[in-house]
Amino acid sequence: MTQPIPIRRDARVQLLADALTLAARGWPVFPLRPGSKVPALHSEMKCPRTGACTSGHAKPEQRATTEVDRIRTAWATAPYNVGLATGPAGLVVIDLDPPKPSDPPGTHSGAQILEALCRATGEGVPDTYTVTTPSGGRHLYFSAPAQVTMRSTQDILGRHIDTRAWGGYVVAPGSVTPAGAYTVTDDRPLAPLPAWLQAKLTAPPRIVARPLHTHSAAPSGNRRASYADAALRNEENNVADATPGHRNKALVRAARALGRLIASGDLDRAEVEGALSRGAESAGLQPYEYRSAITSALNWSIRNNSGSRRTA
């Protein structure tokens, strides 16, 4: 088991300064557990329904802030790492991961796959603000397109390439984990997200057509939306509350359940992936432990329930 990193006495002061620097750019931040990538905020199941949560549980994306006093208060108690809420910040961050130790020999990194995609399409990715991650990956920061709600995605551009926008967050520069630090390696101004990447990231998922099956009636109109939203929240909580030894099973079960609602058109895949990822991280799973499980379980569920898509 990886040992916790030793926290320097001045770490809290430095992390506070990093959080304030990001907030000054208009990028809302929130605390992550010291030495971790997991939010330090309470989960929905343990929500006191007070303060910011008086009207309902506020997730990290909703509680992230650029207010100096709130940031100083939050970082006054511990050397919290810094989470950056990408959606409210107006950002799309492309997360390029290196191959995992469990990957077969010869597996390409996210950076190599993106380069190959650029060659195949004849397009390019402009230089932009870049953060190097402890694993040797990179976060490429782009300004989100106006009048478009970009959602977080997994593997749409290729294996080991995720994006963080609405429904997600990134570990911000200055944060430190047992593997190392998140470091700004290119501090140039943000480039806008290229139009060709926006098109690929917002294209509807392809669903394989299968013979129609008989399904029980589901709620319609506003009732359907409420039903789907409730299912999304419940499954995220089920994953977050799973105990060691049962986390992967809970994750697969939740993904298969929500995959049916993607196939029926009631939920957006990127939204589901974001919710399941948050639940998995709250349960203590690392990205390499949950990403492939989510992808394969959703693919299975969508493929086997594609006949349930309805006309709204």
C-alpha angles and dihedrals in degrees: 000000000000112000119233114261117252110253115223117226091244095045094099091053092049094046090049089052090049091050092049091048091056092045090053087060089056094256112137115227138192134185125271122197113278110274091003144096094223121102115257090213123104121267124245091254090058096038112139091204090228134116111002089003097055092110094039139314112312114211123216091265089057095043096047112113146186093203109123096212093051091048092049090050093049095050094042093086106046144000094265119182115237125255118196118208100220099192098054088041091060091241139136110197120194109211112207110192128193119235115284122242088248093056119105117261112276095030110152124236123241090255092054092048092050090050090051090049090053091051092048094050098036089234131119142214115232123228110263144156105315136191122194115217127218091252092058095260127124137232112211110200120210133173110250118243116262120255092015127102106217115200129206113262141192126216095338091126092038143296114314091020118107131163129216121207129118110003094028148064140204132224102253128230114276092040117122131206131177087271095055142271136318104238134188105236098170117033097181120131119281118274118217115254106268113251093235091056091047089053093051094046095049099042111118114255116261112243121196111238115239134174115286118261130197113257132182114257116272128205115280136213115354091352089058092050091049091047093051093046091050091049091051093051094045095050092047089053092046090056094044092052096046114120126229110283092031102053099094092046091050091048095051092045091051093047092051091049093050092042088069089059091049090052091049091051095245097114136035115240095225090052091051092047090051093050094047091047091052091049092049093049091048087054090054101257120143121229093254088055099052110025099076091041091055093046096048094043093049092046090051093048096046092047093050095043101039091114090067096072108125136195109251 
